[in-house]
């Protein structure tokens, strides 16, 4: 076994040695890009990335997508406690 694997496991046992969570988070964006052929403007790509980020963060915190978008549009953060 390579030394970096044993070092990682011993220094952060609560973190897995894989990136499945990151891959799952990117999958809908990659699928959208493949199905639609991409974005026609930088503005559209940035908006889509921002909305996906808000929805993804909210989902990990147990907040619904509609509630997360509404909270964000009211100038509040879905990261804020409570």
Phi and psi in radians as a Rosetta constraint file:
Dihedral C 1 N 2 CA 2 C 2 CIRCULARHARMONIC -1.082 0.35
Dihedral N 2 CA 2 C 2 N 3 CIRCULARHARMONIC 2.605 0.35
Dihedral C 2 N 3 CA 3 C 3 CIRCULARHARMONIC -1.084 0.35
Dihedral N 3 CA 3 C 3 N 4 CIRCULARHARMONIC -0.617 0.35
Dihedral C 3 N 4 CA 4 C 4 CIRCULARHARMONIC -1.149 0.35
Dihedral N 4 CA 4 C 4 N 5 CIRCULARHARMONIC -0.497 0.35
Dihedral C 4 N 5 CA 5 C 5 CIRCULARHARMONIC -1.220 0.35
Dihedral N 5 CA 5 C 5 N 6 CIRCULARHARMONIC -0.835 0.35
Dihedral C 5 N 6 CA 6 C 6 CIRCULARHARMONIC -1.159 0.35
Dihedral N 6 CA 6 C 6 N 7 CIRCULARHARMONIC -0.591 0.35
Dihedral C 6 N 7 CA 7 C 7 CIRCULARHARMONIC -1.142 0.35
Dihedral N 7 CA 7 C 7 N 8 CIRCULARHARMONIC -0.777 0.35
Dihedral C 7 N 8 CA 8 C 8 CIRCULARHARMONIC -1.109 0.35
Dihedral N 8 CA 8 C 8 N 9 CIRCULARHARMONIC -0.775 0.35
Dihedral C 8 N 9 CA 9 C 9 CIRCULARHARMONIC -1.137 0.35
Dihedral N 9 CA 9 C 9 N 10 CIRCULARHARMONIC -0.639 0.35
Dihedral C 9 N 10 CA 10 C 10 CIRCULARHARMONIC -1.383 0.35
Dihedral N 10 CA 10 C 10 N 11 CIRCULARHARMONIC -0.505 0.35
Dihedral C 10 N 11 CA 11 C 11 CIRCULARHARMONIC -1.466 0.35
Dihedral N 11 CA 11 C 11 N 12 CIRCULARHARMONIC -0.451 0.35
Dihedral C 11 N 12 CA 12 C 12 CIRCULARHARMONIC -2.499 0.35
Dihedral N 12 CA 12 C 12 N 13 CIRCULARHARMONIC 1.276 0.35
Dihedral C 12 N 13 CA 13 C 13 CIRCULARHARMONIC -1.145 0.35
Dihedral N 13 CA 13 C 13 N 14 CIRCULARHARMONIC -0.390 0.35
Dihedral C 13 N 14 CA 14 C 14 CIRCULARHARMONIC -1.345 0.35
Dihedral N 14 CA 14 C 14 N 15 CIRCULARHARMONIC -0.321 0.35
Dihedral C 14 N 15 CA 15 C 15 CIRCULARHARMONIC -1.647 0.35
Dihedral N 15 CA 15 C 15 N 16 CIRCULARHARMONIC 2.383 0.35
Dihedral C 15 N 16 CA 16 C 16 CIRCULARHARMONIC -1.280 0.35
Dihedral N 16 CA 16 C 16 N 17 CIRCULARHARMONIC 2.924 0.35
Dihedral C 16 N 17 CA 17 C 17 CIRCULARHARMONIC -1.708 0.35
Dihedral N 17 CA 17 C 17 N 18 CIRCULARHARMONIC 0.426 0.35
Dihedral C 17 N 18 CA 18 C 18 CIRCULARHARMONIC -2.307 0.35
Dihedral N 18 CA 18 C 18 N 19 CIRCULARHARMONIC 2.992 0.35
Dihedral C 18 N 19 CA 19 C 19 CIRCULARHARMONIC -2.118 0.35
Dihedral N 19 CA 19 C 19 N 20 CIRCULARHARMONIC 0.597 0.35
Dihedral C 19 N 20 CA 20 C 20 CIRCULARHARMONIC -1.046 0.35
Dihedral N 20 CA 20 C 20 N 21 CIRCULARHARMONIC -0.673 0.35
Dihedral C 20 N 21 CA 21 C 21 CIRCULARHARMONIC -1.060 0.35
Dihedral N 21 CA 21 C 21 N 22 CIRCULARHARMONIC -0.751 0.35
Dihedral C 21 N 22 CA 22 C 22 CIRCULARHARMONIC -1.155 0.35
Dihedral N 22 CA 22 C 22 N 23 CIRCULARHARMONIC -0.734 0.35
Dihedral C 22 N 23 CA 23 C 23 CIRCULARHARMONIC -1.101 0.35
Dihedral N 23 CA 23 C 23 N 24 CIRCULARHARMONIC -0.730 0.35
Dihedral C 23 N 24 CA 24 C 24 CIRCULARHARMONIC -1.126 0.35
Dihedral N 24 CA 24 C 24 N 25 CIRCULARHARMONIC -0.633 0.35
Dihedral C 24 N 25 CA 25 C 25 CIRCULARHARMONIC -1.168 0.35
Dihedral N 25 CA 25 C 25 N 26 CIRCULARHARMONIC -0.592 0.35
Dihedral C 25 N 26 CA 26 C 26 CIRCULARHARMONIC -1.475 0.35
Dihedral N 26 CA 26 C 26 N 27 CIRCULARHARMONIC -0.366 0.35
Dihedral C 26 N 27 CA 27 C 27 CIRCULARHARMONIC -0.973 0.35
Dihedral N 27 CA 27 C 27 N 28 CIRCULARHARMONIC -0.818 0.35
Dihedral C 27 N 28 CA 28 C 28 CIRCULARHARMONIC -1.076 0.35
Dihedral N 28 CA 28 C 28 N 29 CIRCULARHARMONIC -0.621 0.35
Dihedral C 28 N 29 CA 29 C 29 CIRCULARHARMONIC -1.181 0.35
Dihedral N 29 CA 29 C 29 N 30 CIRCULARHARMONIC -0.754 0.35
Dihedral C 29 N 30 CA 30 C 30 CIRCULARHARMONIC -1.129 0.35
Dihedral N 30 CA 30 C 30 N 31 CIRCULARHARMONIC -0.707 0.35
Dihedral C 30 N 31 CA 31 C 31 CIRCULARHARMONIC -1.111 0.35
Dihedral N 31 CA 31 C 31 N 32 CIRCULARHARMONIC -0.788 0.35
Dihedral C 31 N 32 CA 32 C 32 CIRCULARHARMONIC -1.027 0.35
Dihedral N 32 CA 32 C 32 N 33 CIRCULARHARMONIC -0.791 0.35
Dihedral C 32 N 33 CA 33 C 33 CIRCULARHARMONIC -1.080 0.35
Dihedral N 33 CA 33 C 33 N 34 CIRCULARHARMONIC -0.712 0.35
Dihedral C 33 N 34 CA 34 C 34 CIRCULARHARMONIC -1.216 0.35
Dihedral N 34 CA 34 C 34 N 35 CIRCULARHARMONIC -0.710 0.35
Dihedral C 34 N 35 CA 35 C 35 CIRCULARHARMONIC -1.235 0.35
Dihedral N 35 CA 35 C 35 N 36 CIRCULARHARMONIC -0.734 0.35
Dihedral C 35 N 36 CA 36 C 36 CIRCULARHARMONIC -1.612 0.35
Dihedral N 36 CA 36 C 36 N 37 CIRCULARHARMONIC -0.217 0.35
Dihedral C 36 N 37 CA 37 C 37 CIRCULARHARMONIC 1.497 0.35
Dihedral N 37 CA 37 C 37 N 38 CIRCULARHARMONIC 0.199 0.35
Dihedral C 37 N 38 CA 38 C 38 CIRCULARHARMONIC 1.760 0.35
Dihedral N 38 CA 38 C 38 N 39 CIRCULARHARMONIC -2.963 0.35
Dihedral C 38 N 39 CA 39 C 39 CIRCULARHARMONIC -1.846 0.35
Dihedral N 39 CA 39 C 39 N 40 CIRCULARHARMONIC 2.589 0.35
Dihedral C 39 N 40 CA 40 C 40 CIRCULARHARMONIC -1.543 0.35
Dihedral N 40 CA 40 C 40 N 41 CIRCULARHARMONIC -0.267 0.35
Dihedral C 40 N 41 CA 41 C 41 CIRCULARHARMONIC -2.464 0.35
Dihedral N 41 CA 41 C 41 N 42 CIRCULARHARMONIC 2.724 0.35
Dihedral C 41 N 42 CA 42 C 42 CIRCULARHARMONIC -1.145 0.35
Dihedral N 42 CA 42 C 42 N 43 CIRCULARHARMONIC -0.644 0.35
Dihedral C 42 N 43 CA 43 C 43 CIRCULARHARMONIC -1.024 0.35
Dihedral N 43 CA 43 C 43 N 44 CIRCULARHARMONIC -0.804 0.35
Dihedral C 43 N 44 CA 44 C 44 CIRCULARHARMONIC -1.124 0.35
Dihedral N 44 CA 44 C 44 N 45 CIRCULARHARMONIC -0.718 0.35
Dihedral C 44 N 45 CA 45 C 45 CIRCULARHARMONIC -1.139 0.35
Dihedral N 45 CA 45 C 45 N 46 CIRCULARHARMONIC -0.739 0.35
Dihedral C 45 N 46 CA 46 C 46 CIRCULARHARMONIC -1.138 0.35
Dihedral N 46 CA 46 C 46 N 47 CIRCULARHARMONIC -0.731 0.35
Dihedral C 46 N 47 CA 47 C 47 CIRCULARHARMONIC -1.095 0.35
Dihedral N 47 CA 47 C 47 N 48 CIRCULARHARMONIC -0.808 0.35
Dihedral C 47 N 48 CA 48 C 48 CIRCULARHARMONIC -1.054 0.35
Dihedral N 48 CA 48 C 48 N 49 CIRCULARHARMONIC -0.774 0.35
Dihedral C 48 N 49 CA 49 C 49 CIRCULARHARMONIC -1.100 0.35
Dihedral N 49 CA 49 C 49 N 50 CIRCULARHARMONIC -0.699 0.35
Dihedral C 49 N 50 CA 50 C 50 CIRCULARHARMONIC -1.148 0.35
Dihedral N 50 CA 50 C 50 N 51 CIRCULARHARMONIC -0.783 0.35
Dihedral C 50 N 51 CA 51 C 51 CIRCULARHARMONIC -1.127 0.35
Dihedral N 51 CA 51 C 51 N 52 CIRCULARHARMONIC -0.759 0.35
Dihedral C 51 N 52 CA 52 C 52 CIRCULARHARMONIC -1.072 0.35
Dihedral N 52 CA 52 C 52 N 53 CIRCULARHARMONIC -0.672 0.35
Dihedral C 52 N 53 CA 53 C 53 CIRCULARHARMONIC -1.124 0.35
Dihedral N 53 CA 53 C 53 N 54 CIRCULARHARMONIC -0.786 0.35
Dihedral C 53 N 54 CA 54 C 54 CIRCULARHARMONIC -1.107 0.35
Dihedral N 54 CA 54 C 54 N 55 CIRCULARHARMONIC -0.793 0.35
Dihedral C 54 N 55 CA 55 C 55 CIRCULARHARMONIC -1.170 0.35
Dihedral N 55 CA 55 C 55 N 56 CIRCULARHARMONIC -0.722 0.35
Dihedral C 55 N 56 CA 56 C 56 CIRCULARHARMONIC -1.120 0.35
Dihedral N 56 CA 56 C 56 N 57 CIRCULARHARMONIC -0.759 0.35
Dihedral C 56 N 57 CA 57 C 57 CIRCULARHARMONIC -1.116 0.35
Dihedral N 57 CA 57 C 57 N 58 CIRCULARHARMONIC -0.760 0.35
Dihedral C 57 N 58 CA 58 C 58 CIRCULARHARMONIC -1.094 0.35
Dihedral N 58 CA 58 C 58 N 59 CIRCULARHARMONIC -0.721 0.35
Dihedral C 58 N 59 CA 59 C 59 CIRCULARHARMONIC -1.078 0.35
Dihedral N 59 CA 59 C 59 N 60 CIRCULARHARMONIC -0.704 0.35
Dihedral C 59 N 60 CA 60 C 60 CIRCULARHARMONIC -1.167 0.35
Dihedral N 60 CA 60 C 60 N 61 CIRCULARHARMONIC -0.400 0.35
Dihedral C 60 N 61 CA 61 C 61 CIRCULARHARMONIC -1.710 0.35
Dihedral N 61 CA 61 C 61 N 62 CIRCULARHARMONIC 0.040 0.35
Dihedral C 61 N 62 CA 62 C 62 CIRCULARHARMONIC 1.393 0.35
Dihedral N 62 CA 62 C 62 N 63 CIRCULARHARMONIC 0.428 0.35
Dihedral C 62 N 63 CA 63 C 63 CIRCULARHARMONIC -1.843 0.35
Dihedral N 63 CA 63 C 63 N 64 CIRCULARHARMONIC 2.422 0.35
Dihedral C 63 N 64 CA 64 C 64 CIRCULARHARMONIC -1.198 0.35
Dihedral N 64 CA 64 C 64 N 65 CIRCULARHARMONIC 2.722 0.35
Dihedral C 64 N 65 CA 65 C 65 CIRCULARHARMONIC -1.074 0.35
Dihedral N 65 CA 65 C 65 N 66 CIRCULARHARMONIC -0.804 0.35
Dihedral C 65 N 66 CA 66 C 66 CIRCULARHARMONIC -1.083 0.35
Dihedral N 66 CA 66 C 66 N 67 CIRCULARHARMONIC -0.784 0.35
Dihedral C 66 N 67 CA 67 C 67 CIRCULARHARMONIC -1.082 0.35
Dihedral N 67 CA 67 C 67 N 68 CIRCULARHARMONIC -0.718 0.35
Dihedral C 67 N 68 CA 68 C 68 CIRCULARHARMONIC -1.122 0.35
Dihedral N 68 CA 68 C 68 N 69 CIRCULARHARMONIC -0.756 0.35
Dihedral C 68 N 69 CA 69 C 69 CIRCULARHARMONIC -1.170 0.35
Dihedral N 69 CA 69 C 69 N 70 CIRCULARHARMONIC -0.746 0.35
Dihedral C 69 N 70 CA 70 C 70 CIRCULARHARMONIC -1.081 0.35
Dihedral N 70 CA 70 C 70 N 71 CIRCULARHARMONIC -0.766 0.35
Dihedral C 70 N 71 CA 71 C 71 CIRCULARHARMONIC -1.072 0.35
Dihedral N 71 CA 71 C 71 N 72 CIRCULARHARMONIC -0.757 0.35
Dihedral C 71 N 72 CA 72 C 72 CIRCULARHARMONIC -1.136 0.35
Dihedral N 72 CA 72 C 72 N 73 CIRCULARHARMONIC -0.740 0.35
Dihedral C 72 N 73 CA 73 C 73 CIRCULARHARMONIC -1.185 0.35
Dihedral N 73 CA 73 C 73 N 74 CIRCULARHARMONIC -0.375 0.35
Dihedral C 73 N 74 CA 74 C 74 CIRCULARHARMONIC -1.461 0.35
Dihedral N 74 CA 74 C 74 N 75 CIRCULARHARMONIC 0.045 0.35
Dihedral C 74 N 75 CA 75 C 75 CIRCULARHARMONIC 1.506 0.35
Dihedral N 75 CA 75 C 75 N 76 CIRCULARHARMONIC 0.202 0.35
Dihedral C 75 N 76 CA 76 C 76 CIRCULARHARMONIC -1.803 0.35
Dihedral N 76 CA 76 C 76 N 77 CIRCULARHARMONIC 2.877 0.35
Dihedral C 76 N 77 CA 77 C 77 CIRCULARHARMONIC -1.824 0.35
Dihedral N 77 CA 77 C 77 N 78 CIRCULARHARMONIC 2.472 0.35
Dihedral C 77 N 78 CA 78 C 78 CIRCULARHARMONIC -1.333 0.35
Dihedral N 78 CA 78 C 78 N 79 CIRCULARHARMONIC -0.165 0.35
Dihedral C 78 N 79 CA 79 C 79 CIRCULARHARMONIC -1.485 0.35
Dihedral N 79 CA 79 C 79 N 80 CIRCULARHARMONIC -0.323 0.35
Dihedral C 79 N 80 CA 80 C 80 CIRCULARHARMONIC -1.163 0.35
Dihedral N 80 CA 80 C 80 N 81 CIRCULARHARMONIC 2.436 0.35
Dihedral C 80 N 81 CA 81 C 81 CIRCULARHARMONIC -1.165 0.35
Dihedral N 81 CA 81 C 81 N 82 CIRCULARHARMONIC 2.577 0.35
